[in-house]
Amino acid sequence: MRTLALSKVYQLIEPGPVVLLTTKGDDGPNIMTMSWHMMLEFEPPRIACCVGDTDFSFAALDATGECVIGIPAVHLARKVVGIGNCHGNRIDKFATFGLTPKPGKMVKAPLILECFANLECKVIDRRMVRDYDVFILEVIQAWIDPTQKSRKTIHHQGYGKFVVDGRIVTLPSKMR
């Protein structure tokens, strides 16, 4: 074993798949790439996510208390990275990256038609926003596109490196 720089730890523990978070504020709809999130509850589904106060999406999420989490498959990886490398206050990310906004049922933020799943969310807890930029969301409507058969996701490992979902292994579990 050898020491590892503390600034590299996040590359080891990066949580779930890279997702696209949409909001709709006074300036219209926006998309941001997000990989700092985690499940908190199964039913109702609750998710903690980190949206920094310097992100353009922060103001809309904070003001409206709602968003959509779109889950893209690997074929959208270049678009996902492109979205993460630009600012929504300068461009229309839907138009620039050729993504289709679709009205949600429960929130004003749009779904992303090209994502294989979309989760409409409401902010239910803001206690960690000021100190950690962490919002607690509850999923209030979930969508899946049954026509998208390949649902391999990408996982960020830092500095432009990603891992793509691989082989699925099923092991005995008492979880249901």
KABELHU-V520031 format. One record per residue. N is the residue number from 1. RES is the residue in one small letter. D_CENTER is the distance of its C-alpha to the mean C-alpha in whole Angstrom. Layout:
n=N res=RES d_center=D_CENTER
n=N res=RES d_center=D_CENTER
This chain:
n=1 res=m d_center=34
n=2 res=r d_center=33
n=3 res=t d_center=31
n=4 res=l d_center=28
n=5 res=a d_center=27
n=6 res=l d_center=25
n=7 res=s d_center=22
n=8 res=k d_center=21
n=9 res=v d_center=21
n=10 res=y d_center=17
n=11 res=q d_center=17
n=12 res=l d_center=19
n=13 res=i d_center=16
n=14 res=e d_center=13
n=15 res=p d_center=11
n=16 res=g d_center=9
n=17 res=p d_center=8
n=18 res=v d_center=6
n=19 res=v d_center=3
n=20 res=l d_center=4
n=21 res=l d_center=5
n=22 res=t d_center=8
n=23 res=t d_center=11
n=24 res=k d_center=15
n=25 res=g d_center=17
n=26 res=d d_center=21
n=27 res=d d_center=20
n=28 res=g d_center=18
n=29 res=p d_center=15
n=30 res=n d_center=13
n=31 res=i d_center=9
n=32 res=m d_center=8
n=33 res=t d_center=6
n=34 res=m d_center=4
n=35 res=s d_center=6
n=36 res=w d_center=8
n=37 res=h d_center=7
n=38 res=m d_center=10
n=39 res=m d_center=12
n=40 res=l d_center=15
n=41 res=e d_center=17
n=42 res=f d_center=17
n=43 res=e d_center=19
n=44 res=p d_center=18
n=45 res=p d_center=14
n=46 res=r d_center=13
n=47 res=i d_center=10
n=48 res=a d_center=10
n=49 res=c d_center=8
n=50 res=c d_center=10
n=51 res=v d_center=10
n=52 res=g d_center=13
n=53 res=d d_center=16
n=54 res=t d_center=17
n=55 res=d d_center=13
n=56 res=f d_center=15
n=57 res=s d_center=12
n=58 res=f d_center=13
n=59 res=a d_center=16
n=60 res=a d_center=15
n=61 res=l d_center=13
n=62 res=d d_center=16
n=63 res=a d_center=18
n=64 res=t d_center=17
n=65 res=g d_center=15
n=66 res=e d_center=13
n=67 res=c d_center=10
n=68 res=v d_center=8
n=69 res=i d_center=5
n=70 res=g d_center=6
n=71 res=i d_center=7
n=72 res=p d_center=9
n=73 res=a d_center=12
n=74 res=v d_center=14
n=75 res=h d_center=16
n=76 res=l d_center=13
n=77 res=a d_center=13
n=78 res=r d_center=15
n=79 res=k d_center=14
n=80 res=v d_center=10
n=81 res=v d_center=12
n=82 res=g d_center=14
n=83 res=i d_center=12
n=84 res=g d_center=11
n=85 res=n d_center=15
n=86 res=c d_center=16
n=87 res=h d_center=16
n=88 res=g d_center=15
n=89 res=n d_center=19
n=90 res=r d_center=20
n=91 res=i d_center=19
n=92 res=d d_center=18
n=93 res=k d_center=15
n=94 res=f d_center=15
n=95 res=a d_center=19
n=96 res=t d_center=19
n=97 res=f d_center=16
n=98 res=g d_center=18
n=99 res=l d_center=15
n=100 res=t d_center=16
n=101 res=p d_center=15
n=102 res=k d_center=16
n=103 res=p d_center=17
n=104 res=g d_center=16
n=105 res=k d_center=19
n=106 res=m d_center=18
n=107 res=v d_center=16
n=108 res=k d_center=17
n=109 res=a d_center=13
n=110 res=p d_center=13
n=111 res=l d_center=12
n=112 res=i d_center=11
n=113 res=l d_center=15
n=114 res=e d_center=14
n=115 res=c d_center=11
n=116 res=f d_center=13
n=117 res=a d_center=11
n=118 res=n d_center=10
n=119 res=l d_center=9
n=120 res=e d_center=11
n=121 res=c d_center=11
n=122 res=k d_center=14
n=123 res=v d_center=14
n=124 res=i d_center=17
n=125 res=d d_center=17
n=126 res=r d_center=18
n=127 res=r d_center=20
n=128 res=m d_center=18
n=129 res=v d_center=17
n=130 res=r d_center=20
n=131 res=d d_center=20
n=132 res=y d_center=17
n=133 res=d d_center=14
n=134 res=v d_center=13
n=135 res=f d_center=12
n=136 res=i d_center=13
n=137 res=l d_center=12
n=138 res=e d_center=13
n=139 res=v d_center=12
n=140 res=i d_center=15
n=141 res=q d_center=15
n=142 res=a d_center=14
n=143 res=w d_center=14
n=144 res=i d_center=15
n=145 res=d d_center=17
n=146 res=p d_center=20
n=147 res=t d_center=21
n=148 res=q d_center=18
n=149 res=k d_center=20
n=150 res=s d_center=18
n=151 res=r d_center=15
n=152 res=k d_center=15
n=153 res=t d_center=12
n=154 res=i d_center=11
n=155 res=h d_center=11
n=156 res=h d_center=12
n=157 res=q d_center=15
n=158 res=g d_center=16
n=159 res=y d_center=18
n=160 res=g d_center=17
n=161 res=k d_center=17
n=162 res=f d_center=15
n=163 res=v d_center=16
n=164 res=v d_center=16
n=165 res=d d_center=16
n=166 res=g d_center=20
n=167 res=r d_center=23
n=168 res=i d_center=22
n=169 res=v d_center=25
n=170 res=t d_center=26
n=171 res=l d_center=28
n=172 res=p d_center=29
n=173 res=s d_center=27
n=174 res=k d_center=29
n=175 res=m d_center=25
n=176 res=r d_center=25
